[in-house]
Amino acid sequence: MYKGQLRYFVKGILLLICFSVIFSEAYANNDTKLKKAGVLYNLSKFIDWPEFSNEKFNICVSGKVIFLDELKTFEQRQIRGRTVQIKVLKNLANSYDIQALSNCQTLYISSSVKESLPAILAALDKKPILTISDLPNFVLQGGMIGLIQVKKRVRFTINLDATKSVNLVISAQLLRLARSIKYKNNQIDNP
């Protein structure tokens, strides 16, 4: 009888360990999603736009965004005195959604639409819309802010040439926090 109880005890402990690993991974994944959503929201707070007529501050997302639910928790908050609204753009190949871009202040481009990146950036040409993505080498391809996962932190790189070309002004505070800055075909790394 004692061996039977010991066997159940050991199985119970192993099961507990398995569940704790599964739940800790799920928690870490949710924590990363919330961090990315927070970074996306907060980056927008440190940018000065030319005048825009929208009553709302529109953060638009393109493609599958795994942190969309977390990002929506920032709706109804304020950026530049305007209420934040999250808009999901379904298909940027569709001319309707290209038109919808004109109402965006910030556009997050998901890695799920990487094949469309050149077309999306071309459609944004000369529009003061902050582009953010976690695609590799995003700023080298003409994007404005590239998100990078470094250990458990979300860091970012900035393409100052792209932001200046559409009259977006990035605060000095944000420039100091950037991991690197692309400016006039040079890359400046921050420690």
N, CA, C and O of each residue as an XYZ file, in Angstrom:
764
protein
N       0.816     -1.192      0.000
C       0.000      0.000      0.000
C       0.867      1.267      0.000
O       0.539      2.251     -0.663
N       1.961      1.231      0.740
C       2.839      2.392      0.820
C       3.438      2.722     -0.541
O       3.528      3.896     -0.899
N       3.858      1.696     -1.323
C       4.421      1.927     -2.659
C       3.387      2.547     -3.590
O       3.732      3.395     -4.412
N       2.141      2.145     -3.477
C       1.071      2.708     -4.296
C       0.857      4.183     -3.999
O       0.646      4.981     -4.912
N       0.913      4.546     -2.713
C       0.740      5.945     -2.335
C       1.920      6.778     -2.824
O       1.742      7.904     -3.289
N       3.123      6.222     -2.718
C       4.322      6.921     -3.175
C       4.256      7.159     -4.680
O       4.630      8.232     -5.155
N       3.786      6.171     -5.431
C       3.660      6.292     -6.877
C       2.699      7.436     -7.223
O       3.002      8.251     -8.094
N       1.532      7.504     -6.542
C       0.573      8.585     -6.800
C       1.154      9.940     -6.407
O       0.913     10.943     -7.078
N       1.913      9.964     -5.329
C       2.528     11.198     -4.873
C       3.525     11.718     -5.922
O       3.518     12.902     -6.261
N       4.386     10.814     -6.432
C       5.371     11.194     -7.444
C       4.675     11.649     -8.724
O       5.082     12.646     -9.321
N       3.632     10.935     -9.157
C       2.874     11.348    -10.338
C       2.249     12.723    -10.134
O       2.248     13.553    -11.042
N       1.723     12.954     -8.950
C       1.126     14.263     -8.639
C       2.144     15.375     -8.710
O       1.861     16.442     -9.256
N       3.338     15.143     -8.160
C       4.404     16.146     -8.201
C       4.817     16.417     -9.648
O       4.970     17.575    -10.036
N       4.997     15.378    -10.441
C       5.366     15.549    -11.849
C       4.294     16.326    -12.615
O       4.609     17.195    -13.428
N       3.043     16.010    -12.351
C       1.943     16.718    -12.989
C       1.935     18.191    -12.594
O       1.694     19.060    -13.432
N       2.197     18.469    -11.332
C       2.257     19.843    -10.838
C       3.383     20.612    -11.523
O       3.208     21.767    -11.909
N       4.536     19.968    -11.670
C       5.675     20.610    -12.343
C       5.326     20.909    -13.800
O       5.617     21.996    -14.299
N       4.708     19.951    -14.476
C       4.322     20.161    -15.886
C       3.370     21.344    -16.021
O       3.546     22.185    -16.903
N       2.353     21.413    -15.144
C       1.394     22.517    -15.213
C       2.056     23.851    -14.896
O       1.728     24.862    -15.516
N       2.975     23.868    -13.949
C       3.626     25.136    -13.612
C       4.474     25.626    -14.772
O       4.540     26.832    -15.008
N       5.133     24.719    -15.511
C       5.915     25.109    -16.684
C       4.992     25.656    -17.771
O       5.281     26.692    -18.369
N       3.887     24.965    -18.025
C       2.935     25.401    -19.058
C       2.367     26.768    -18.708
O       2.315     27.650    -19.566
N       1.938     26.962    -17.459
C       1.337     28.234    -17.066
C       2.366     29.356    -17.015
O       2.037     30.501    -17.325
N       3.604     29.053    -16.631
C       4.615     30.110    -16.608
C       4.937     30.563    -18.025
O       5.165     31.751    -18.250
N       4.960     29.623    -19.003
C       5.173     30.005    -20.396
C       4.007     30.839    -20.912
O       4.219     31.821    -21.624
N       2.789     30.465    -20.564
C       1.615     31.234    -20.991
C       1.651     32.629    -20.378
O       1.332     33.611    -21.049
N       2.038     32.722    -19.108
C       2.128     34.025    -18.453
C       3.204     34.877    -19.114
O       2.987     36.062    -19.365
N       4.361     34.284    -19.396
C       5.445     35.023    -20.043
C       5.004     35.510    -21.418
O       5.330     36.631    -21.810
N       4.256     34.669    -22.163
C       3.760     35.056    -23.480
C       2.794     36.229    -23.358
O       2.882     37.180    -24.134
N       1.865     36.178    -22.386
C       0.924     37.281    -22.172
C       1.657     38.534    -21.720
O       1.288     39.643    -22.105
N       2.694     38.363    -20.905
C       3.485     39.500    -20.447
C       4.166     40.179    -21.633
O       4.203     41.407    -21.699
N       4.707     39.394    -22.575
C       5.343     39.937    -23.771
C       4.329     40.677    -24.633
O       4.628     41.743    -25.171
N       3.139     40.120    -24.765
C       2.085     40.780    -25.551
C       1.735     42.134    -24.949
O       1.612     43.126    -25.666
N       1.575     42.169    -23.640
C       1.235     43.424    -22.969
C       2.361     44.435    -23.108
O       2.106     45.628    -23.278
N       3.611     43.968    -23.035
C       4.752     44.869    -23.199
C       4.756     45.473    -24.599
O       4.951     46.679    -24.751
N       4.542     44.643    -25.629
C       4.538     45.163    -26.999
C       3.410     46.169    -27.201
O       3.606     47.208    -27.830
N       2.231     45.860    -26.668
C       1.101     46.792    -26.783
C       1.428     48.104    -26.078
O       1.146     49.181    -26.603
N       2.014     48.015    -24.903
C       2.390     49.215    -24.147
C       3.444     50.033    -24.867
O       3.371     51.262    -24.886
N       4.423     49.366    -25.457
C       5.468     50.070    -26.201
C       4.854     50.782    -27.401
O       5.177     51.940    -27.663
N       3.982     50.110    -28.124
C       3.330     50.719    -29.287
C       2.553     51.973    -28.891
O       2.647     53.003    -29.559
N       1.795     51.886    -27.814
C       1.037     53.035    -27.316
C       1.986     54.148    -26.867
O       1.811     55.307    -27.243
N       2.985     53.795    -26.068
C       3.875     54.807    -25.505
C       4.771     55.473    -26.545
O       5.074     56.660    -26.422
N       5.197     54.734    -27.561
C       6.007     55.357    -28.604
C       5.247     56.505    -29.259
O       5.823     57.547    -29.573
N       3.959     56.306    -29.460
C       3.131     57.328    -30.113
C       3.047     58.602    -29.288
O       2.803     59.676    -29.838
N       3.240     58.504    -28.004
C       3.154     59.677    -27.128
C       4.362     60.605    -27.269
O       4.299     61.767    -26.868
N       5.456     60.102    -27.835
C       6.683     60.890    -27.925
C       6.971     61.391    -29.336
O       8.116     61.681    -29.682
N       5.923     61.487    -30.140
C       6.048     61.959    -31.518
C       5.192     63.207    -31.679
O       4.077     63.272    -31.161
N       5.713     64.197    -32.396
C       4.921     65.374    -32.756
C       4.545     65.253    -34.223
O       5.403     65.085    -35.090
N       3.233     65.341    -34.486
C       2.706     65.262    -35.844
C       2.418     66.665    -36.347
O       2.160     67.572    -35.556
N       2.461     66.848    -37.679
C       1.901     68.081    -38.224
C       0.407     68.075    -37.882
O      -0.132     67.025    -37.532
N      -0.235     69.162    -37.972
C      -1.670     69.223    -37.641
C      -2.450     68.148    -38.383
O      -2.210     67.893    -39.563
N      -3.382     67.523    -37.680
C      -4.287     66.574    -38.319
C      -5.693     66.838    -37.804
O      -5.880     67.304    -36.680
N      -6.685     66.532    -38.648
C      -8.058     66.931    -38.370
C      -8.883     65.878    -37.635
O     -10.030     66.145    -37.277
N      -8.335     64.701    -37.403
C      -9.108     63.652    -36.729
C      -9.468     64.054    -35.311
O      -8.674     64.675    -34.605
N     -10.671     63.692    -34.906
C     -11.069     63.901    -33.518
C     -10.413     62.868    -32.623
O     -10.152     63.135    -31.450
N     -10.146     61.698    -33.164
C      -9.540     60.596    -32.419
C      -8.075     60.456    -32.827
O      -7.665     60.910    -33.895
N      -7.300     59.820    -31.956
C      -5.931     59.450    -32.288
C      -5.980     57.990    -32.693
O      -6.175     57.117    -31.847
N      -5.803     57.715    -33.984
C      -5.983     56.366    -34.512
C      -4.671     55.604    -34.579
O      -3.742     55.985    -35.291
N      -4.618     54.512    -33.813
C      -3.524     53.555    -33.931
C      -4.081     52.415    -34.776
O      -4.988     51.700    -34.350
N      -3.532     52.254    -35.969
C      -4.018     51.240    -36.895
C      -3.063     50.059    -36.894
O      -1.861     50.213    -36.681
N      -3.613     48.888    -37.132
C      -2.794     47.673    -37.209
C      -3.127     46.945    -38.507
O      -4.273     46.917    -38.954
N      -2.092     46.359    -39.093
C      -2.253     45.638    -40.343
C      -1.743     44.215    -40.161
O      -0.645     44.006    -39.644
N      -2.532     43.246    -40.583
C      -2.143     41.850    -40.475
C      -2.568     41.251    -39.139
O      -3.284     41.879    -38.360
N      -2.110     40.016    -38.890
C      -2.433     39.340    -37.632
C      -1.563     39.911    -36.525
O      -0.337     39.813    -36.569
N      -2.202     40.500    -35.545
C      -1.492     41.109    -34.421
C      -1.831     40.304    -33.174
O      -2.956     40.357    -32.675
N      -0.849     39.557    -32.675
C      -1.130     38.646    -31.558
C      -1.422     39.392    -30.262
O      -1.965     38.805    -29.326
N      -1.071     40.672    -30.190
C      -1.326     41.440    -28.976
C      -2.467     42.446    -29.159
O      -2.517     43.462    -28.466
N      -3.378     42.164    -30.091
C      -4.481     43.079    -30.377
C      -5.374     43.295    -29.146
O      -5.746     44.431    -28.851
N      -5.718     42.234    -28.435
C      -6.561     42.386    -27.247
C      -5.880     43.265    -26.205
O      -6.522     44.107    -25.577
N      -4.579     43.066    -26.026
C      -3.835     43.884    -25.069
C      -3.768     45.340    -25.543
O      -3.856     46.265    -24.735
N      -3.612     45.536    -26.848
C      -3.555     46.890    -27.395
C      -4.892     47.608    -27.201
O      -4.919     48.808    -26.928
N      -5.986     46.885    -27.340
C      -7.308     47.501    -27.181
C      -7.555     47.998    -25.758
O      -8.461     48.804    -25.542
N      -6.774     47.537    -24.788
C      -6.933     48.046    -23.419
C      -6.498     49.507    -23.321
O      -6.805     50.183    -22.339
N      -5.780     49.999    -24.344
C      -5.342     51.399    -24.347
C      -6.357     52.327    -25.021
O      -6.168     53.543    -25.045
N      -7.438     51.751    -25.570
C      -8.487     52.600    -26.149
C      -9.083     53.471    -25.060
O      -9.146     53.075    -23.896
N      -9.506     54.629    -25.438
C     -10.109     55.635    -24.562
C      -9.066     56.393    -23.736
O      -9.423     57.333    -23.025
N      -7.801     56.013    -23.812
C      -6.756     56.828    -23.185
C      -6.467     57.993    -24.120
O      -7.014     58.051    -25.221
N      -5.633     58.900    -23.705
C      -5.370     60.107    -24.482
C      -3.934     60.150    -24.999
O      -2.993     59.787    -24.293
N      -3.784     60.601    -26.247
C      -2.495     60.973    -26.823
C      -2.707     62.299    -27.525
O      -3.599     62.437    -28.362
N      -1.885     63.266    -27.179
C      -1.974     64.602    -27.784
C      -3.380     65.200    -27.642
O      -3.863     65.890    -28.540
N      -4.024     64.932    -26.516
C      -5.338     65.501    -26.243
C      -6.479     64.841    -27.001
O      -7.605     65.338    -26.984
N      -6.198     63.731    -27.662
C      -7.237     63.021    -28.410
C      -7.387     61.602    -27.861
O      -6.423     60.989    -27.402
N      -8.610     61.101    -27.921
C      -8.903     59.764    -27.438
C      -8.358     58.724    -28.417
O      -8.566     58.820    -29.626
N      -7.656     57.727    -27.869
C      -7.073     56.669    -28.702
C      -8.163     55.727    -29.195
O      -9.056     55.325    -28.450
N      -8.059     55.394    -30.466
C      -8.940     54.412    -31.079
C      -8.056     53.419    -31.834
O      -7.149     53.817    -32.565
N      -8.327     52.120    -31.650
C      -7.569     51.085    -32.349
C      -8.371     50.653    -33.566
O      -9.542     50.292    -33.451
N      -7.732     50.691    -34.739
C      -8.404     50.286    -35.980
C      -7.626     49.135    -36.607
O      -6.401     49.186    -36.723
N      -8.351     48.101    -37.007
C      -7.746     46.958    -37.681
C      -7.991     47.117    -39.177
O      -9.136     47.169    -39.625
N      -6.911     47.192    -39.940
C      -7.009     47.289    -41.395
C      -6.865     45.883    -41.955
O      -5.822     45.247    -41.797
N      -7.900     45.407    -42.601
C      -7.951     44.009    -43.031
C      -7.014     43.704    -44.186
O      -6.252     42.740    -44.123
N      -7.058     44.498    -45.226
C      -6.301     44.152    -46.417
C      -5.805     45.437    -47.067
O      -6.571     46.163    -47.699
N      -4.525     45.704    -46.904
C      -4.002     46.950    -47.455
C      -3.833     46.910    -48.965
O      -3.536     47.935    -49.579
N      -4.017     45.751    -49.567
C      -4.003     45.687    -51.034
C      -5.301     46.261    -51.590
O      -5.382     46.641    -52.758
N      -6.304     46.315    -50.737
C      -7.611     46.849    -51.112
C      -7.542     48.376    -51.065
O      -7.073     48.933    -50.072
N      -7.983     49.046    -52.083
C      -7.888     50.505    -52.136
C      -8.668     51.181    -51.009
O      -8.319     52.286    -50.593
N      -9.730     50.521    -50.507
C     -10.499     51.097    -49.402
C      -9.617     51.240    -48.165
O      -9.636     52.276    -47.500
N      -8.843     50.197    -47.860
C      -7.996     50.278    -46.685
C      -6.817     51.222    -46.897
O      -6.336     51.833    -45.943
N      -6.353     51.346    -48.125
C      -5.317     52.338    -48.416
C      -5.884     53.722    -48.109
O      -5.184     54.573    -47.560
N      -7.157     53.949    -48.466
C      -7.814     55.208    -48.136
C      -7.943     55.359    -46.620
O      -7.790     56.458    -46.086
N      -8.225     54.253    -45.929
C      -8.376     54.287    -44.474
C      -7.068     54.674    -43.789
O      -7.085     55.183    -42.668
N      -5.947     54.440    -44.445
C      -4.647     54.811    -43.873
C      -4.560     56.302    -43.587
O      -3.892     56.715    -42.639
N      -5.219     57.099    -44.385
C      -5.114     58.549    -44.207
C      -5.675     59.002    -42.862
O      -5.389     60.117    -42.424
N      -6.468     58.157    -42.198
C      -6.991     58.495    -40.873
C      -6.113     57.973    -39.735
O      -6.435     58.174    -38.564
N      -5.008     57.307    -40.069
C      -4.121     56.737    -39.046
C      -3.035     57.744    -38.664
O      -2.524     58.480    -39.508
N      -2.698     57.759    -37.386
C      -1.519     58.502    -36.954
C      -0.348     57.526    -36.788
O       0.795     57.854    -37.105
N      -0.651     56.327    -36.288
C       0.356     55.284    -36.116
C      -0.135     54.026    -36.818
O      -1.312     53.676    -36.726
N       0.767     53.351    -37.519
C       0.427     52.090    -38.182
C       1.412     51.029    -37.742
O       2.616     51.158    -37.963
N       0.897     49.969    -37.113
C       1.715     48.808    -36.779
C       1.560     47.799    -37.907
O       0.444     47.412    -38.254
N       2.684     47.373    -38.480
C       2.681     46.424    -39.583
C       3.168     45.081    -39.046
O       4.331     44.933    -38.673
N       2.274     44.121    -39.013
C       2.576     42.796    -38.489
C       3.473     42.012    -39.441
O       3.486     42.251    -40.649
N       4.214     41.081    -38.876
C       5.072     40.230    -39.709
C       4.256     39.336    -40.645
O       4.795     38.790    -41.608
N       2.954     39.186    -40.362
C       2.111     38.350    -41.229
C       1.874     38.985    -42.600
O       1.404     38.308    -43.515
N       2.187     40.262    -42.758
C       2.005     40.929    -44.056
C       3.346     41.383    -44.645
O       3.405     42.356    -45.397
N       4.418     40.671    -44.294
C       5.749     41.093    -44.733
C       5.895     41.144    -46.251
O       6.663     41.956    -46.767
N       5.166     40.284    -46.977
C       5.250     40.314    -48.441
C       4.682     41.622    -49.003
O       5.074     42.061    -50.084
N       3.767     42.231    -48.271
C       3.124     43.474    -48.720
C       3.860     44.724    -48.247
O       3.446     45.836    -48.573
N       4.941     44.565    -47.487
C       5.624     45.726    -46.907
C       6.012     46.778    -47.945
O       5.717     47.953    -47.724
N       6.654     46.431    -49.060
C       6.999     47.479    -50.026
C       5.774     48.252    -50.529
O       5.831     49.472    -50.685
N       4.672     47.546    -50.781
C       3.451     48.211    -51.256
C       2.859     49.104    -50.169
O       2.382     50.201    -50.459
N       2.888     48.644    -48.933
C       2.341     49.441    -47.826
C       3.159     50.710    -47.652
O       2.598     51.801    -47.546
N       4.496     50.575    -47.622
C       5.341     51.757    -47.453
C       5.204     52.712    -48.636
O       5.260     53.929    -48.458
N       5.026     52.174    -49.837
C       4.818     53.029    -51.013
C       3.498     53.795    -50.903
O       3.421     54.963    -51.284
N       2.466     53.136    -50.385
C       1.159     53.792    -50.226
C       1.226     54.899    -49.185
O       0.448     55.852    -49.238
N       2.147     54.778    -48.244
C       2.285     55.780    -47.185
C       3.184     56.939    -47.589
O       3.334     57.898    -46.832
N       3.775     56.863    -48.759
C       4.734     57.862    -49.211
C       4.239     59.278    -48.948
O       3.177     59.680    -49.423
N       5.026     60.021    -48.185
C       4.780     61.437    -47.873
C       3.574     61.670    -46.950
O       3.153     62.814    -46.777
N       3.015     60.610    -46.358
C       1.932     60.795    -45.388
C       2.539     60.761    -43.986
O       3.367     59.897    -43.696
N       2.140     61.686    -43.116
C       2.706     61.717    -41.760
C       2.098     60.636    -40.859
O       1.353     60.929    -39.925
N       2.434     59.393    -41.163
C       1.935     58.242    -40.398
C       3.152     57.512    -39.849
O       4.014     57.065    -40.605
N       3.214     57.397    -38.535
C       4.314     56.695    -37.883
C       4.179     55.201    -38.137
O       3.158     54.603    -37.796
N       5.206     54.590    -38.738
C       5.161     53.153    -39.015
C       6.037     52.420    -37.997
O       7.175     52.806    -37.729
N       5.467     51.354    -37.444
C       6.150     50.544    -36.432
C       5.949     49.081    -36.802
O       4.865     48.683    -37.228
N       7.007     48.280    -36.636
C       6.896     46.850    -36.916
C       7.980     46.089    -36.173
O       8.983     46.659    -35.743
N       7.753     44.774    -36.029
C       8.799     43.917    -35.477
C       9.422     43.050    -36.572
O      10.088     42.056    -36.282
N       9.204     43.430    -37.818
C       9.859     42.735    -38.934
C      11.370     42.956    -38.857
O      11.809     44.056    -38.523
N      12.174     41.931    -39.160
C      13.628     42.125    -39.175
C      14.025     43.205    -40.182
O      13.483     43.265    -41.286
N      14.961     44.042    -39.796
C      15.496     45.110    -40.653
C      14.420     46.076    -41.147
O      14.546     46.631    -42.238
N      13.385     46.279    -40.372
C      12.275     47.151    -40.773
C      12.755     48.561    -41.090
O      12.361     49.134    -42.106
N      13.601     49.128    -40.234
C      14.052     50.500    -40.483
C      14.970     50.591    -41.697
O      15.050     51.642    -42.334
N      15.651     49.521    -42.018
C      16.515     49.528    -43.211
C      15.701     49.454    -44.490
O      16.193     49.806    -45.563
N      14.453     48.996    -44.384
C      13.565     48.889    -45.549
C      12.695     50.132    -45.714
O      11.860     50.182    -46.617
N      12.880     51.136    -44.855
C      12.116     52.376    -44.976
C      11.104     52.594    -43.874
O      10.453     53.639    -43.846
N      10.946     51.646    -42.962
C      10.049     51.824    -41.826
C      10.642     52.816    -40.827
O      11.829     53.134    -40.895
N       9.824     53.298    -39.910
C      10.278     54.340    -38.986
C      10.789     53.816    -37.654
O      11.847     54.240    -37.189
N      10.049     52.896    -37.030
C      10.490     52.343    -35.747
C      10.378     50.824    -35.813
O       9.310     50.276    -36.087
N      11.483     50.164    -35.559
C      11.529     48.706    -35.547
C      11.607     48.193    -34.122
O      12.468     48.623    -33.355
N      10.721     47.279    -33.759
C      10.726     46.687    -32.422
C      11.635     45.461    -32.418
O      11.638     44.668    -33.359
N      12.397     45.325    -31.350
C      13.333     44.213    -31.214
C      13.152     43.615    -29.827
O      13.107     44.336    -28.831
N      13.050     42.294    -29.772
C      12.960     41.595    -28.483
C      14.392     41.288    -28.030
O      15.107     40.532    -28.687
N      14.803     41.877    -26.907
C      16.128     41.626    -26.332
C      15.912     41.045    -24.948
O      15.532     41.744    -24.009
N      16.165     39.743    -24.844
C      15.866     38.984    -23.633
C      14.394     39.178    -23.310
O      13.543     38.784    -24.108
N      14.066     39.768    -22.174
C      12.652     39.940    -21.816
C      12.176     41.367    -22.058
O      11.075     41.732    -21.646
N      12.996     42.172    -22.722
C      12.643     43.570    -22.960
C      12.319     43.806    -24.428
O      12.838     43.128    -25.315
N      11.461     44.767    -24.659
C      11.174     45.210    -26.024
C      11.954     46.495    -26.235
O      11.701     47.500    -25.571
N      12.902     46.459    -27.159
C      13.712     47.632    -27.506
C      13.306     48.083    -28.902
O      12.463     47.451    -29.539
N      13.895     49.164    -29.376
C      13.500     49.668    -30.693
C      14.651     50.393    -31.363
O      15.577     50.884    -30.716
N      14.558     50.443    -32.696
C      15.482     51.215    -33.520
C      14.651     52.271    -34.255
O      13.454     52.089    -34.479
N      15.289     53.351    -34.616
C      14.578     54.471    -35.248
C      15.251     54.837    -36.570
O      16.477     54.908    -36.663
N      14.423     55.069    -37.585
C      14.889     55.573    -38.877
C      14.521     57.064    -38.907
O      13.413     57.440    -39.289
N      15.471     57.889    -38.497
C      15.220     59.323    -38.397
C      15.003     59.957    -39.767
O      14.258     60.930    -39.892
N      15.650     59.411    -40.791
C      15.450     59.927    -42.158
C      13.990     59.782    -42.574
O      13.403     60.706    -43.137
N      13.404     58.612    -42.291
C      12.006     58.355    -42.685
C      11.048     59.275    -41.930
O      10.093     59.783    -42.517
N      11.288     59.492    -40.649
C      10.368     60.355    -39.880
C      10.483     61.810    -40.333
O       9.476     62.505    -40.469
N      11.699     62.258    -40.561
C      11.885     63.656    -40.995
C      11.286     63.908    -42.378
O      10.819     65.011    -42.664
N      11.301     62.886    -43.233
C      10.796     63.065    -44.597
C       9.296     63.359    -44.632
O       8.795     63.885    -45.625
N       8.569     63.022    -43.550
C       7.124     63.291    -43.491
C       6.785     64.249    -42.336
O       5.641     64.322    -41.887
N       7.801     64.974    -41.871
C       7.632     66.003    -40.840
C       7.140     65.481    -39.491
O       6.435     66.187    -38.770
N       7.510     64.252    -39.154
C       7.261     63.752    -37.801
C       8.497     64.069    -36.966
O       9.627     63.846    -37.401
N       8.271     64.587    -35.771
C       9.379     64.954    -34.896
C       9.397     64.000    -33.711
O       8.411     63.875    -32.985
N      10.521     63.333    -33.525
C      10.686     62.389    -32.420
C      11.373     63.118    -31.273
O      12.372     63.809    -31.473
N      10.832     62.957    -30.077
C      11.389     63.655    -28.926
C      12.806     63.167    -28.625
O      13.163     62.025    -28.915
N      13.600     64.060    -28.038
C      14.966     63.713    -27.666
C      14.977     62.571    -26.654
O      15.884     61.739    -26.671
N      13.983     62.523    -25.777
C      13.893     61.436    -24.797
C      13.807     60.085    -25.494
O      14.485     59.133    -25.106
N      12.979     60.007    -26.516
C      12.795     58.753    -27.241
C      14.067     58.386    -28.002
O      14.435     57.212    -28.059
N      14.736     59.368    -28.581
C      15.979     59.105    -29.305
C      17.043     58.535    -28.363
O      17.818     57.663    -28.755
N      17.078     59.028    -27.123
C      18.044     58.511    -26.142
C      17.743     57.068    -25.754
O      18.662     56.314    -25.433
N      16.471     56.672    -25.778
C      16.087     55.316    -25.397
C      16.269     54.296    -26.517
O      16.306     53.091    -26.266
N      16.380     54.779    -27.749
C      16.493     53.872    -28.898
C      17.788     53.070    -28.827
O      18.823     53.565    -28.382
N      17.705     51.841    -29.269
C      18.906     50.995    -29.303
C      19.865     51.486    -30.386
O      21.082     51.484    -30.201
N      19.297     51.906    -31.521
C      20.108     52.492    -32.584
C      19.240     53.440    -33.398
O      18.012     53.347    -33.405
N      19.921     54.358    -34.085
C      19.241     55.365    -34.897
C      19.892     55.378    -36.275
O      21.114     55.468    -36.394
N      19.058     55.288    -37.319
C      19.550     55.405    -38.697
C      19.332     56.854    -39.111
O      18.208     57.354    -39.084
N      20.412     57.520    -39.491
C      20.314     58.924    -39.875
C      21.354     59.209    -40.962
O      22.547     58.965    -40.780
N      20.883     59.722    -42.079
C      21.734     60.056    -43.231
C      22.659     58.888    -43.593
O      23.873     59.045    -43.719
N      22.048     57.731    -43.753
C      22.743     56.499    -44.143
C      23.813     56.042    -43.158
O      24.665     55.225    -43.508
N      23.779     56.550    -41.950
C      24.665     56.085    -40.883
C      23.818     55.456    -39.790
O      22.646     55.794    -39.624
N      24.416     54.551    -39.057
C      23.707     53.958    -37.918
C      24.453     54.351    -36.663
O      25.654     54.113    -36.534
N      23.721     54.960    -35.736
C      24.273     55.391    -34.469
C      23.727     54.466    -33.397
O      22.513     54.371    -33.217
N      24.612     53.785    -32.684
C      24.185     52.855    -31.637
C      24.236     53.535    -30.285
O      25.210     54.210    -29.952
N      23.179     53.353    -29.508
C      23.156     53.842    -28.135
C      23.632     52.718    -27.223
O      23.348     51.546    -27.472
N      24.358     53.078    -26.163
C      24.812     52.028    -25.238
C      23.680     51.397    -24.480
O      23.905     50.501    -23.666
